[in-house]
Amino acid sequence: MLTPIFALGLANPVRFSDGLIAATILLSGSMWGYFIHSNVRWRLGPFEWLLTTPAFHHWHHTKDGKRRDYNYASMFPWLDRVFGTHQLPKAWPERYGIDEPMPDSLARQFIHPLAPLRPLFSAKDSTAAE
């Protein structure tokens, strides 16, 4: 996760304190990304105009049949206000998520992206390469 910070010279892996601010920004931004994707119904009250929340991001993934092209900002919702893509009603969306069916257990959800839906190469493809 810190590789871009080190590669760009914003931090020194030997003297980490040289890039402490850049590393802190990167780590806090990553943690905030996990927070807004969490399945909690927390609101931040008056701070919602400044920081994204799970409610903000849930409306990005709504499945209520309305448009889904809003709430793109990962940290600052005022960016969506600038570009006209902000939507944050007081209510939570009735349905949200992705269209693909997902496994029920957390362990299977972690394995799901790694399990191929079909073989990568068919028998025909492997004989053609020989």
Backbone atoms as SQL, in Angstrom:
CREATE TABLE atoms (id INTEGER PRIMARY KEY, chain TEXT, resi INTEGER, resn TEXT, atom TEXT, x REAL, y REAL, z REAL);
INSERT INTO atoms VALUES
  (1, 'A', 1, 'MET', 'N', 0.819, -1.183, 0.000),
  (2, 'A', 1, 'MET', 'CA', 0.000, 0.000, 0.000),
  (3, 'A', 1, 'MET', 'C', 0.875, 1.265, 0.000),
  (4, 'A', 2, 'LEU', 'N', 2.036, 1.196, 0.607),
  (5, 'A', 2, 'LEU', 'CA', 2.908, 2.366, 0.666),
  (6, 'A', 2, 'LEU', 'C', 3.855, 2.459, -0.519),
  (7, 'A', 3, 'THR', 'N', 3.832, 1.486, -1.403),
  (8, 'A', 3, 'THR', 'CA', 4.749, 1.465, -2.545),
  (9, 'A', 3, 'THR', 'C', 4.689, 2.748, -3.374),
  (10, 'A', 4, 'PRO', 'N', 3.492, 3.269, -3.730),
  (11, 'A', 4, 'PRO', 'CA', 3.477, 4.527, -4.508),
  (12, 'A', 4, 'PRO', 'C', 4.133, 5.687, -3.767),
  (13, 'A', 5, 'ILE', 'N', 3.968, 5.749, -2.462),
  (14, 'A', 5, 'ILE', 'CA', 4.570, 6.829, -1.673),
  (15, 'A', 5, 'ILE', 'C', 6.090, 6.736, -1.745),
  (16, 'A', 6, 'PHE', 'N', 6.624, 5.515, -1.599),
  (17, 'A', 6, 'PHE', 'CA', 8.067, 5.328, -1.666),
  (18, 'A', 6, 'PHE', 'C', 8.575, 5.552, -3.082),
  (19, 'A', 7, 'ALA', 'N', 7.859, 5.030, -4.078),
  (20, 'A', 7, 'ALA', 'CA', 8.295, 5.146, -5.474),
  (21, 'A', 7, 'ALA', 'C', 8.336, 6.600, -5.943),
  (22, 'A', 8, 'LEU', 'N', 7.409, 7.408, -5.464),
  (23, 'A', 8, 'LEU', 'CA', 7.378, 8.820, -5.856),
  (24, 'A', 8, 'LEU', 'C', 8.334, 9.676, -5.034),
  (25, 'A', 9, 'GLY', 'N', 9.001, 9.059, -4.070),
  (26, 'A', 9, 'GLY', 'CA', 9.952, 9.800, -3.247),
  (27, 'A', 9, 'GLY', 'C', 9.307, 10.669, -2.186),
  (28, 'A', 10, 'LEU', 'N', 8.034, 10.423, -1.902),
  (29, 'A', 10, 'LEU', 'CA', 7.349, 11.214, -0.881),
  (30, 'A', 10, 'LEU', 'C', 7.655, 10.730, 0.529),
  (31, 'A', 11, 'ALA', 'N', 8.195, 9.522, 0.634),
  (32, 'A', 11, 'ALA', 'CA', 8.605, 8.974, 1.928),
  (33, 'A', 11, 'ALA', 'C', 9.860, 8.148, 1.713),
  (34, 'A', 12, 'ASN', 'N', 10.618, 7.996, 2.760),
  (35, 'A', 12, 'ASN', 'CA', 11.856, 7.229, 2.721),
  (36, 'A', 12, 'ASN', 'C', 11.649, 5.974, 3.562),
  (37, 'A', 13, 'PRO', 'N', 11.787, 4.763, 2.962),
  (38, 'A', 13, 'PRO', 'CA', 11.551, 3.553, 3.751),
  (39, 'A', 13, 'PRO', 'C', 12.565, 3.362, 4.881),
  (40, 'A', 14, 'VAL', 'N', 13.737, 3.986, 4.764),
  (41, 'A', 14, 'VAL', 'CA', 14.745, 3.871, 5.811),
  (42, 'A', 14, 'VAL', 'C', 14.424, 4.831, 6.959),
  (43, 'A', 15, 'ARG', 'N', 14.059, 6.059, 6.608),
  (44, 'A', 15, 'ARG', 'CA', 13.670, 7.060, 7.613),
  (45, 'A', 15, 'ARG', 'C', 12.207, 7.400, 7.380),
  (46, 'A', 16, 'PHE', 'N', 11.337, 6.575, 7.921),
  (47, 'A', 16, 'PHE', 'CA', 9.910, 6.695, 7.667),
  (48, 'A', 16, 'PHE', 'C', 9.354, 8.042, 8.116),
  (49, 'A', 17, 'SER', 'N', 9.943, 8.657, 9.108),
  (50, 'A', 17, 'SER', 'CA', 9.427, 9.928, 9.609),
  (51, 'A', 17, 'SER', 'C', 9.508, 11.031, 8.557),
  (52, 'A', 18, 'ASP', 'N', 10.368, 10.864, 7.535),
  (53, 'A', 18, 'ASP', 'CA', 10.468, 11.864, 6.468),
  (54, 'A', 18, 'ASP', 'C', 9.165, 11.979, 5.676),
  (55, 'A', 19, 'GLY', 'N', 8.429, 10.901, 5.559),
  (56, 'A', 19, 'GLY', 'CA', 7.195, 10.911, 4.783),
  (57, 'A', 19, 'GLY', 'C', 5.978, 10.580, 5.608),
  (58, 'A', 20, 'LEU', 'N', 6.018, 10.904, 6.865),
  (59, 'A', 20, 'LEU', 'CA', 4.934, 10.537, 7.769),
  (60, 'A', 20, 'LEU', 'C', 3.603, 11.158, 7.354),
  (61, 'A', 21, 'ILE', 'N', 3.617, 12.374, 6.886),
  (62, 'A', 21, 'ILE', 'CA', 2.364, 13.035, 6.479),
  (63, 'A', 21, 'ILE', 'C', 1.767, 12.333, 5.268),
  (64, 'A', 22, 'ALA', 'N', 2.592, 12.055, 4.261),
  (65, 'A', 22, 'ALA', 'CA', 2.087, 11.374, 3.064),
  (66, 'A', 22, 'ALA', 'C', 1.568, 9.981, 3.404),
  (67, 'A', 23, 'ALA', 'N', 2.282, 9.258, 4.245),
  (68, 'A', 23, 'ALA', 'CA', 1.851, 7.915, 4.634),
  (69, 'A', 23, 'ALA', 'C', 0.558, 7.967, 5.442),
  (70, 'A', 24, 'THR', 'N', 0.430, 8.948, 6.303),
  (71, 'A', 24, 'THR', 'CA', -0.791, 9.095, 7.099),
  (72, 'A', 24, 'THR', 'C', -1.984, 9.385, 6.206),
  (73, 'A', 25, 'ILE', 'N', -1.812, 10.230, 5.218),
  (74, 'A', 25, 'ILE', 'CA', -2.901, 10.540, 4.283),
  (75, 'A', 25, 'ILE', 'C', -3.307, 9.291, 3.505),
  (76, 'A', 26, 'LEU', 'N', -2.325, 8.541, 3.034),
  (77, 'A', 26, 'LEU', 'CA', -2.620, 7.325, 2.283),
  (78, 'A', 26, 'LEU', 'C', -3.344, 6.298, 3.145),
  (79, 'A', 27, 'LEU', 'N', -2.861, 6.063, 4.338),
  (80, 'A', 27, 'LEU', 'CA', -3.483, 5.075, 5.215),
  (81, 'A', 27, 'LEU', 'C', -4.879, 5.497, 5.664),
  (82, 'A', 28, 'SER', 'N', -5.045, 6.762, 6.008),
  (83, 'A', 28, 'SER', 'CA', -6.370, 7.207, 6.444),
  (84, 'A', 28, 'SER', 'C', -7.357, 7.186, 5.283),
  (85, 'A', 29, 'GLY', 'N', -6.913, 7.522, 4.082),
  (86, 'A', 29, 'GLY', 'CA', -7.793, 7.435, 2.914),
  (87, 'A', 29, 'GLY', 'C', -8.211, 6.009, 2.619),
  (88, 'A', 30, 'SER', 'N', -7.288, 5.076, 2.788),
  (89, 'A', 30, 'SER', 'CA', -7.618, 3.664, 2.577),
  (90, 'A', 30, 'SER', 'C', -8.625, 3.181, 3.619),
  (91, 'A', 31, 'MET', 'N', -8.409, 3.549, 4.867),
  (92, 'A', 31, 'MET', 'CA', -9.342, 3.137, 5.920),
  (93, 'A', 31, 'MET', 'C', -10.722, 3.760, 5.710),
  (94, 'A', 32, 'TRP', 'N', -10.739, 4.997, 5.232),
  (95, 'A', 32, 'TRP', 'CA', -12.038, 5.644, 4.976),
  (96, 'A', 32, 'TRP', 'C', -12.773, 4.916, 3.850),
  (97, 'A', 33, 'GLY', 'N', -12.024, 4.433, 2.868),
  (98, 'A', 33, 'GLY', 'CA', -12.640, 3.649, 1.791),
  (99, 'A', 33, 'GLY', 'C', -13.306, 2.390, 2.320),
  (100, 'A', 34, 'TYR', 'N', -12.666, 1.719, 3.270),
  (101, 'A', 34, 'TYR', 'CA', -13.287, 0.547, 3.892),
  (102, 'A', 34, 'TYR', 'C', -14.536, 0.964, 4.661),
  (103, 'A', 35, 'PHE', 'N', -14.471, 2.097, 5.336),
  (104, 'A', 35, 'PHE', 'CA', -15.605, 2.567, 6.123),
  (105, 'A', 35, 'PHE', 'C', -16.821, 2.849, 5.247),
  (106, 'A', 36, 'ILE', 'N', -16.634, 3.572, 4.143),
  (107, 'A', 36, 'ILE', 'CA', -17.806, 3.920, 3.323),
  (108, 'A', 36, 'ILE', 'C', -18.388, 2.702, 2.618),
  (109, 'A', 37, 'HIS', 'N', -17.617, 1.643, 2.470),
  (110, 'A', 37, 'HIS', 'CA', -18.136, 0.419, 1.863),
  (111, 'A', 37, 'HIS', 'C', -18.734, -0.533, 2.896),
  (112, 'A', 38, 'SER', 'N', -18.671, -0.181, 4.167),
  (113, 'A', 38, 'SER', 'CA', -19.178, -1.070, 5.206),
  (114, 'A', 38, 'SER', 'C', -20.704, -1.071, 5.213),
  (115, 'A', 39, 'ASN', 'N', -21.243, -2.120, 5.755),
  (116, 'A', 39, 'ASN', 'CA', -22.693, -2.285, 5.807),
  (117, 'A', 39, 'ASN', 'C', -23.219, -1.809, 7.161),
  (118, 'A', 40, 'VAL', 'N', -22.992, -0.543, 7.447),
  (119, 'A', 40, 'VAL', 'CA', -23.508, 0.072, 8.668),
  (120, 'A', 40, 'VAL', 'C', -24.386, 1.256, 8.272),
  (121, 'A', 41, 'ARG', 'N', -25.310, 1.578, 9.108),
  (122, 'A', 41, 'ARG', 'CA', -26.219, 2.690, 8.831),
  (123, 'A', 41, 'ARG', 'C', -25.867, 3.888, 9.697),
  (124, 'A', 42, 'TRP', 'N', -24.632, 4.324, 9.576),
  (125, 'A', 42, 'TRP', 'CA', -24.171, 5.483, 10.327),
  (126, 'A', 42, 'TRP', 'C', -24.271, 6.723, 9.461),
  (127, 'A', 43, 'ARG', 'N', -24.704, 7.809, 10.072),
  (128, 'A', 43, 'ARG', 'CA', -24.732, 9.106, 9.423),
  (129, 'A', 43, 'ARG', 'C', -23.842, 10.038, 10.236),
  (130, 'A', 44, 'LEU', 'N', -23.278, 11.041, 9.594),
  (131, 'A', 44, 'LEU', 'CA', -22.388, 11.974, 10.290),
  (132, 'A', 44, 'LEU', 'C', -23.023, 13.336, 10.511),
  (133, 'A', 45, 'GLY', 'N', -24.338, 13.402, 10.368),
  (134, 'A', 45, 'GLY', 'CA', -25.042, 14.656, 10.631),
  (135, 'A', 45, 'GLY', 'C', -24.534, 15.797, 9.767),
  (136, 'A', 46, 'PRO', 'N', -24.194, 16.943, 10.374),
  (137, 'A', 46, 'PRO', 'CA', -23.766, 18.099, 9.591),
  (138, 'A', 46, 'PRO', 'C', -22.436, 17.902, 8.861),
  (139, 'A', 47, 'PHE', 'N', -21.670, 16.877, 9.246),
  (140, 'A', 47, 'PHE', 'CA', -20.389, 16.639, 8.566),
  (141, 'A', 47, 'PHE', 'C', -20.554, 15.929, 7.218),
  (142, 'A', 48, 'GLU', 'N', -21.789, 15.493, 6.904),
  (143, 'A', 48, 'GLU', 'CA', -22.006, 14.795, 5.633),
  (144, 'A', 48, 'GLU', 'C', -21.768, 15.696, 4.427),
  (145, 'A', 49, 'TRP', 'N', -21.816, 16.987, 4.620),
  (146, 'A', 49, 'TRP', 'CA', -21.523, 17.879, 3.489),
  (147, 'A', 49, 'TRP', 'C', -20.030, 17.900, 3.208),
  (148, 'A', 50, 'LEU', 'N', -19.203, 17.503, 4.191),
  (149, 'A', 50, 'LEU', 'CA', -17.751, 17.553, 4.057),
  (150, 'A', 50, 'LEU', 'C', -17.120, 16.187, 3.759),
  (151, 'A', 51, 'LEU', 'N', -17.612, 15.125, 4.409),
  (152, 'A', 51, 'LEU', 'CA', -17.032, 13.791, 4.270),
  (153, 'A', 51, 'LEU', 'C', -18.068, 12.783, 3.792),
  (154, 'A', 52, 'THR', 'N', -17.629, 11.836, 2.980),
  (155, 'A', 52, 'THR', 'CA', -18.538, 10.784, 2.532),
  (156, 'A', 52, 'THR', 'C', -18.862, 9.858, 3.694),
  (157, 'A', 53, 'THR', 'N', -19.979, 9.188, 3.582),
  (158, 'A', 53, 'THR', 'CA', -20.454, 8.264, 4.612),
  (159, 'A', 53, 'THR', 'C', -20.930, 6.988, 3.932),
  (160, 'A', 54, 'PRO', 'N', -21.185, 5.936, 4.699),
  (161, 'A', 54, 'PRO', 'CA', -21.779, 4.754, 4.078),
  (162, 'A', 54, 'PRO', 'C', -23.100, 5.074, 3.368),
  (163, 'A', 55, 'ALA', 'N', -23.900, 5.971, 3.925),
  (164, 'A', 55, 'ALA', 'CA', -25.165, 6.336, 3.273),
  (165, 'A', 55, 'ALA', 'C', -24.907, 6.945, 1.897),
  (166, 'A', 56, 'PHE', 'N', -23.934, 7.821, 1.815),
  (167, 'A', 56, 'PHE', 'CA', -23.567, 8.456, 0.541),
  (168, 'A', 56, 'PHE', 'C', -23.184, 7.394, -0.483),
  (169, 'A', 57, 'HIS', 'N', -22.348, 6.459, -0.066),
  (170, 'A', 57, 'HIS', 'CA', -21.876, 5.451, -1.012),
  (171, 'A', 57, 'HIS', 'C', -22.948, 4.410, -1.323),
  (172, 'A', 58, 'HIS', 'N', -23.838, 4.131, -0.380),
  (173, 'A', 58, 'HIS', 'CA', -24.934, 3.203, -0.671),
  (174, 'A', 58, 'HIS', 'C', -25.798, 3.739, -1.815),
  (175, 'A', 59, 'TRP', 'N', -26.000, 5.056, -1.868),
  (176, 'A', 59, 'TRP', 'CA', -26.789, 5.625, -2.961),
  (177, 'A', 59, 'TRP', 'C', -26.055, 5.509, -4.295),
  (178, 'A', 60, 'HIS', 'N', -24.734, 5.377, -4.263),
  (179, 'A', 60, 'HIS', 'CA', -23.974, 5.146, -5.492),
  (180, 'A', 60, 'HIS', 'C', -24.295, 3.758, -6.052),
  (181, 'A', 61, 'HIS', 'N', -24.601, 2.808, -5.176),
  (182, 'A', 61, 'HIS', 'CA', -24.864, 1.427, -5.578),
  (183, 'A', 61, 'HIS', 'C', -26.336, 1.064, -5.500),
  (184, 'A', 62, 'THR', 'N', -27.226, 2.036, -5.526),
  (185, 'A', 62, 'THR', 'CA', -28.648, 1.736, -5.404),
  (186, 'A', 62, 'THR', 'C', -29.133, 0.857, -6.549),
  (187, 'A', 63, 'LYS', 'N', -30.096, 0.008, -6.253),
  (188, 'A', 63, 'LYS', 'CA', -30.706, -0.856, -7.266),
  (189, 'A', 63, 'LYS', 'C', -32.208, -0.591, -7.324),
  (190, 'A', 64, 'ASP', 'N', -32.609, 0.650, -7.134),
  (191, 'A', 64, 'ASP', 'CA', -34.034, 0.963, -7.081),
  (192, 'A', 64, 'ASP', 'C', -34.622, 1.332, -8.432),
  (193, 'A', 65, 'GLY', 'N', -33.885, 1.094, -9.500),
  (194, 'A', 65, 'GLY', 'CA', -34.400, 1.371, -10.835),
  (195, 'A', 65, 'GLY', 'C', -34.159, 2.787, -11.302),
  (196, 'A', 66, 'LYS', 'N', -33.696, 3.652, -10.411),
  (197, 'A', 66, 'LYS', 'CA', -33.393, 5.019, -10.813),
  (198, 'A', 66, 'LYS', 'C', -31.973, 5.073, -11.353),
  (199, 'A', 67, 'ARG', 'N', -31.550, 6.234, -11.769),
  (200, 'A', 67, 'ARG', 'CA', -30.193, 6.376, -12.283),
  (201, 'A', 67, 'ARG', 'C', -29.157, 6.049, -11.215),
  (202, 'A', 68, 'ARG', 'N', -28.011, 5.546, -11.661),
  (203, 'A', 68, 'ARG', 'CA', -26.951, 5.150, -10.727),
  (204, 'A', 68, 'ARG', 'C', -25.684, 5.954, -10.956),
  (205, 'A', 69, 'ASP', 'N', -25.760, 7.012, -11.705),
  (206, 'A', 69, 'ASP', 'CA', -24.546, 7.766, -12.039),
  (207, 'A', 69, 'ASP', 'C', -24.378, 8.981, -11.126),
  (208, 'A', 70, 'TYR', 'N', -24.265, 8.709, -9.827),
  (209, 'A', 70, 'TYR', 'CA', -24.019, 9.779, -8.880),
  (210, 'A', 70, 'TYR', 'C', -23.188, 9.266, -7.705),
  (211, 'A', 71, 'ASN', 'N', -22.725, 10.203, -6.890),
  (212, 'A', 71, 'ASN', 'CA', -21.932, 9.914, -5.697),
  (213, 'A', 71, 'ASN', 'C', -20.656, 9.133, -6.024),
  (214, 'A', 72, 'TYR', 'N', -19.799, 9.747, -6.801),
  (215, 'A', 72, 'TYR', 'CA', -18.531, 9.126, -7.180),
  (216, 'A', 72, 'TYR', 'C', -17.396, 9.421, -6.209),
  (217, 'A', 73, 'ALA', 'N', -17.483, 10.478, -5.457),
  (218, 'A', 73, 'ALA', 'CA', -16.379, 10.896, -4.588),
  (219, 'A', 73, 'ALA', 'C', -16.107, 9.850, -3.515),
  (220, 'A', 74, 'SER', 'N', -14.836, 9.590, -3.279),
  (221, 'A', 74, 'SER', 'CA', -14.498, 8.604, -2.253),
  (222, 'A', 74, 'SER', 'C', -14.312, 9.246, -0.882),
  (223, 'A', 75, 'MET', 'N', -14.054, 10.546, -0.843),
  (224, 'A', 75, 'MET', 'CA', -13.816, 11.180, 0.453),
  (225, 'A', 75, 'MET', 'C', -14.577, 12.498, 0.634),
  (226, 'A', 76, 'PHE', 'N', -14.673, 13.285, -0.421),
  (227, 'A', 76, 'PHE', 'CA', -15.259, 14.620, -0.303),
  (228, 'A', 76, 'PHE', 'C', -16.501, 14.757, -1.190),
  (229, 'A', 77, 'PRO', 'N', -17.706, 14.687, -0.614),
  (230, 'A', 77, 'PRO', 'CA', -18.922, 14.756, -1.413),
  (231, 'A', 77, 'PRO', 'C', -19.141, 16.099, -2.100),
  (232, 'A', 78, 'TRP', 'N', -18.455, 17.135, -1.642),
  (233, 'A', 78, 'TRP', 'CA', -18.624, 18.438, -2.300),
  (234, 'A', 78, 'TRP', 'C', -18.131, 18.376, -3.749),
  (235, 'A', 79, 'LEU', 'N', -17.239, 17.428, -4.066),
  (236, 'A', 79, 'LEU', 'CA', -16.816, 17.258, -5.466),
  (237, 'A', 79, 'LEU', 'C', -17.994, 16.824, -6.335),
  (238, 'A', 80, 'ASP', 'N', -18.860, 15.981, -5.810),
  (239, 'A', 80, 'ASP', 'CA', -20.054, 15.593, -6.557),
  (240, 'A', 80, 'ASP', 'C', -21.013, 16.764, -6.706),
  (241, 'A', 81, 'ARG', 'N', -21.054, 17.648, -5.724),
  (242, 'A', 81, 'ARG', 'CA', -21.899, 18.845, -5.866),
  (243, 'A', 81, 'ARG', 'C', -21.376, 19.727, -6.998),
  (244, 'A', 82, 'VAL', 'N', -20.057, 19.854, -7.096),
  (245, 'A', 82, 'VAL', 'CA', -19.450, 20.662, -8.153),
  (246, 'A', 82, 'VAL', 'C', -19.817, 20.116, -9.530),
  (247, 'A', 83, 'PHE', 'N', -19.804, 18.795, -9.684),
  (248, 'A', 83, 'PHE', 'CA', -20.064, 18.183, -10.991),
  (249, 'A', 83, 'PHE', 'C', -21.519, 17.770, -11.198),
  (250, 'A', 84, 'GLY', 'N', -22.390, 18.074, -10.236),
  (251, 'A', 84, 'GLY', 'CA', -23.818, 17.788, -10.397),
  (252, 'A', 84, 'GLY', 'C', -24.176, 16.323, -10.259),
  (253, 'A', 85, 'THR', 'N', -23.360, 15.548, -9.549),
  (254, 'A', 85, 'THR', 'CA', -23.638, 14.120, -9.407),
  (255, 'A', 85, 'THR', 'C', -23.898, 13.735, -7.954),
  (256, 'A', 86, 'HIS', 'N', -24.281, 14.688, -7.118),
  (257, 'A', 86, 'HIS', 'CA', -24.506, 14.434, -5.696),
  (258, 'A', 86, 'HIS', 'C', -25.960, 14.070, -5.441),
  (259, 'A', 87, 'GLN', 'N', -26.167, 13.004, -4.663),
  (260, 'A', 87, 'GLN', 'CA', -27.506, 12.641, -4.214),
  (261, 'A', 87, 'GLN', 'C', -27.385, 11.994, -2.844),
  (262, 'A', 88, 'LEU', 'N', -28.088, 12.549, -1.865),
  (263, 'A', 88, 'LEU', 'CA', -28.074, 11.984, -0.528),
  (264, 'A', 88, 'LEU', 'C', -29.401, 12.285, 0.174),
  (265, 'A', 89, 'PRO', 'N', -30.442, 11.513, -0.174),
  (266, 'A', 89, 'PRO', 'CA', -31.719, 11.693, 0.527),
  (267, 'A', 89, 'PRO', 'C', -31.589, 11.276, 1.989),
  (268, 'A', 90, 'LYS', 'N', -32.541, 11.675, 2.794),
  (269, 'A', 90, 'LYS', 'CA', -32.532, 11.308, 4.214),
  (270, 'A', 90, 'LYS', 'C', -32.751, 9.804, 4.394),
  (271, 'A', 91, 'ALA', 'N', -33.539, 9.204, 3.531),
  (272, 'A', 91, 'ALA', 'CA', -33.828, 7.772, 3.627),
  (273, 'A', 91, 'ALA', 'C', -32.682, 6.961, 3.032),
  (274, 'A', 92, 'TRP', 'N', -32.607, 5.697, 3.410),
  (275, 'A', 92, 'TRP', 'CA', -31.628, 4.781, 2.833),
  (276, 'A', 92, 'TRP', 'C', -32.250, 4.107, 1.622),
  (277, 'A', 93, 'PRO', 'N', -31.453, 3.708, 0.643),
  (278, 'A', 93, 'PRO', 'CA', -32.031, 2.998, -0.498),
  (279, 'A', 93, 'PRO', 'C', -32.609, 1.656, -0.046),
  (280, 'A', 94, 'GLU', 'N', -33.710, 1.265, -0.689),
  (281, 'A', 94, 'GLU', 'CA', -34.320, -0.014, -0.327),
  (282, 'A', 94, 'GLU', 'C', -33.448, -1.181, -0.764),
  (283, 'A', 95, 'ARG', 'N', -32.849, -1.066, -1.925),
  (284, 'A', 95, 'ARG', 'CA', -31.996, -2.126, -2.452),
  (285, 'A', 95, 'ARG', 'C', -30.731, -1.497, -3.000),
  (286, 'A', 96, 'TYR', 'N', -29.612, -2.131, -2.730),
  (287, 'A', 96, 'TYR', 'CA', -28.348, -1.653, -3.269),
  (288, 'A', 96, 'TYR', 'C', -27.396, -2.825, -3.396),
  (289, 'A', 97, 'GLY', 'N', -26.349, -2.606, -4.133),
  (290, 'A', 97, 'GLY', 'CA', -25.354, -3.652, -4.333),
  (291, 'A', 97, 'GLY', 'C', -25.017, -3.786, -5.806),
  (292, 'A', 98, 'ILE', 'N', -24.572, -4.959, -6.177),
  (293, 'A', 98, 'ILE', 'CA', -24.239, -5.240, -7.561),
  (294, 'A', 98, 'ILE', 'C', -25.254, -6.230, -8.108),
  (295, 'A', 99, 'ASP', 'N', -25.308, -6.345, -9.429),
  (296, 'A', 99, 'ASP', 'CA', -26.304, -7.218, -10.047),
  (297, 'A', 99, 'ASP', 'C', -25.921, -8.692, -9.959),
  (298, 'A', 100, 'GLU', 'N', -24.642, -8.986, -9.799),
  (299, 'A', 100, 'GLU', 'CA', -24.171, -10.367, -9.742),
  (300, 'A', 100, 'GLU', 'C', -24.548, -11.000, -8.407),
  (301, 'A', 101, 'PRO', 'N', -25.082, -12.229, -8.418),
  (302, 'A', 101, 'PRO', 'CA', -25.381, -12.894, -7.140),
  (303, 'A', 101, 'PRO', 'C', -24.089, -13.172, -6.374),
  (304, 'A', 102, 'MET', 'N', -24.141, -13.022, -5.055),
  (305, 'A', 102, 'MET', 'CA', -22.962, -13.221, -4.210),
  (306, 'A', 102, 'MET', 'C', -23.217, -14.363, -3.230),
  (307, 'A', 103, 'PRO', 'N', -22.151, -15.069, -2.833),
  (308, 'A', 103, 'PRO', 'CA', -22.299, -16.116, -1.821),
  (309, 'A', 103, 'PRO', 'C', -22.773, -15.531, -0.492),
  (310, 'A', 104, 'ASP', 'N', -23.368, -16.390, 0.324),
  (311, 'A', 104, 'ASP', 'CA', -23.913, -15.937, 1.600),
  (312, 'A', 104, 'ASP', 'C', -22.854, -15.716, 2.672),
  (313, 'A', 105, 'SER', 'N', -21.855, -16.575, 2.739),
  (314, 'A', 105, 'SER', 'CA', -20.882, -16.463, 3.832),
  (315, 'A', 105, 'SER', 'C', -19.751, -15.509, 3.463),
  (316, 'A', 106, 'LEU', 'N', -19.145, -14.915, 4.482),
  (317, 'A', 106, 'LEU', 'CA', -18.038, -13.985, 4.273),
  (318, 'A', 106, 'LEU', 'C', -16.847, -14.704, 3.653),
  (319, 'A', 107, 'ALA', 'N', -16.555, -15.906, 4.126),
  (320, 'A', 107, 'ALA', 'CA', -15.427, -16.666, 3.582),
  (321, 'A', 107, 'ALA', 'C', -15.618, -16.929, 2.090),
  (322, 'A', 108, 'ARG', 'N', -16.811, -17.317, 1.691),
  (323, 'A', 108, 'ARG', 'CA', -17.077, -17.573, 0.261),
  (324, 'A', 108, 'ARG', 'C', -17.044, -16.289, -0.557),
  (325, 'A', 109, 'GLN', 'N', -17.401, -15.158, 0.058),
  (326, 'A', 109, 'GLN', 'CA', -17.312, -13.887, -0.659),
  (327, 'A', 109, 'GLN', 'C', -15.861, -13.518, -0.926),
  (328, 'A', 110, 'PHE', 'N', -14.958, -13.868, -0.019),
  (329, 'A', 110, 'PHE', 'CA', -13.533, -13.614, -0.253),
  (330, 'A', 110, 'PHE', 'C', -12.989, -14.516, -1.355),
  (331, 'A', 111, 'ILE', 'N', -13.457, -15.746, -1.415),
  (332, 'A', 111, 'ILE', 'CA', -12.973, -16.713, -2.404),
  (333, 'A', 111, 'ILE', 'C', -13.617, -16.479, -3.767),
  (334, 'A', 112, 'HIS', 'N', -14.823, -15.944, -3.797),
  (335, 'A', 112, 'HIS', 'CA', -15.606, -15.782, -5.028),
  (336, 'A', 112, 'HIS', 'C', -14.844, -15.130, -6.188),
  (337, 'A', 113, 'PRO', 'N', -14.135, -14.025, -5.998),
  (338, 'A', 113, 'PRO', 'CA', -13.433, -13.418, -7.139),
  (339, 'A', 113, 'PRO', 'C', -12.292, -14.290, -7.676),
  (340, 'A', 114, 'LEU', 'N', -11.796, -15.193, -6.853),
  (341, 'A', 114, 'LEU', 'CA', -10.679, -16.039, -7.264),
  (342, 'A', 114, 'LEU', 'C', -11.136, -17.300, -7.985),
  (343, 'A', 115, 'ALA', 'N', -12.391, -17.668, -7.813),
  (344, 'A', 115, 'ALA', 'CA', -12.922, -18.879, -8.444),
  (345, 'A', 115, 'ALA', 'C', -13.383, -18.542, -9.859),
  (346, 'A', 116, 'PRO', 'N', -12.789, -19.157, -10.870),
  (347, 'A', 116, 'PRO', 'CA', -13.198, -18.853, -12.249),
  (348, 'A', 116, 'PRO', 'C', -14.617, -19.359, -12.521),
  (349, 'A', 117, 'LEU', 'N', -15.347, -18.586, -13.301),
  (350, 'A', 117, 'LEU', 'CA', -16.697, -18.981, -13.674),
  (351, 'A', 117, 'LEU', 'C', -16.682, -20.081, -14.723),
  (352, 'A', 118, 'ARG', 'N', -15.640, -20.120, -15.510),
  (353, 'A', 118, 'ARG', 'CA', -15.453, -21.155, -16.527),
  (354, 'A', 118, 'ARG', 'C', -13.954, -21.361, -16.681),
  (355, 'A', 119, 'PRO', 'N', -13.540, -22.471, -17.247),
  (356, 'A', 119, 'PRO', 'CA', -12.103, -22.694, -17.413),
  (357, 'A', 119, 'PRO', 'C', -11.467, -21.587, -18.247),
  (358, 'A', 120, 'LEU', 'N', -10.231, -21.228, -17.891),
  (359, 'A', 120, 'LEU', 'CA', -9.543, -20.178, -18.636),
  (360, 'A', 120, 'LEU', 'C', -9.242, -20.611, -20.063),
  (361, 'A', 121, 'PHE', 'N', -8.918, -21.879, -20.251),
  (362, 'A', 121, 'PHE', 'CA', -8.623, -22.393, -21.585),
  (363, 'A', 121, 'PHE', 'C', -9.445, -23.634, -21.818),
  (364, 'A', 122, 'SER', 'N', -10.083, -23.707, -22.933),
  (365, 'A', 122, 'SER', 'CA', -10.805, -24.926, -23.264),
  (366, 'A', 122, 'SER', 'C', -9.850, -25.934, -23.873),
  (367, 'A', 123, 'ALA', 'N', -10.288, -27.146, -23.990),
  (368, 'A', 123, 'ALA', 'CA', -9.433, -28.195, -24.582),
  (369, 'A', 123, 'ALA', 'C', -9.050, -27.817, -26.006),
  (370, 'A', 124, 'LYS', 'N', -9.958, -27.164, -26.716),
  (371, 'A', 124, 'LYS', 'CA', -9.687, -26.754, -28.095),
  (372, 'A', 124, 'LYS', 'C', -8.557, -25.741, -28.143),
  (373, 'A', 125, 'ASP', 'N', -8.587, -24.757, -27.206),
  (374, 'A', 125, 'ASP', 'CA', -7.561, -23.712, -27.185),
  (375, 'A', 125, 'ASP', 'C', -6.174, -24.277, -26.892),
  (376, 'A', 126, 'SER', 'N', -6.086, -25.264, -25.992),
  (377, 'A', 126, 'SER', 'CA', -4.779, -25.791, -25.618),
  (378, 'A', 126, 'SER', 'C', -4.164, -26.606, -26.747),
  (379, 'A', 127, 'THR', 'N', -4.984, -27.269, -27.572),
  (380, 'A', 127, 'THR', 'CA', -4.436, -28.038, -28.691),
  (381, 'A', 127, 'THR', 'C', -4.036, -27.124, -29.834),
  (382, 'A', 128, 'ALA', 'N', -4.707, -25.992, -29.955),
  (383, 'A', 128, 'ALA', 'CA', -4.387, -25.051, -31.043),
  (384, 'A', 128, 'ALA', 'C', -3.048, -24.401, -30.810),
  (385, 'A', 129, 'ALA', 'N', -2.643, -24.258, -29.541),
  (386, 'A', 129, 'ALA', 'CA', -1.386, -23.580, -29.239),
  (387, 'A', 129, 'ALA', 'C', -0.181, -24.492, -29.488),
  (388, 'A', 130, 'GLU', 'N', -0.410, -25.818, -29.580),
  (389, 'A', 130, 'GLU', 'CA', 0.709, -26.744, -29.752),
  (390, 'A', 130, 'GLU', 'C', 1.225, -26.787, -31.145);
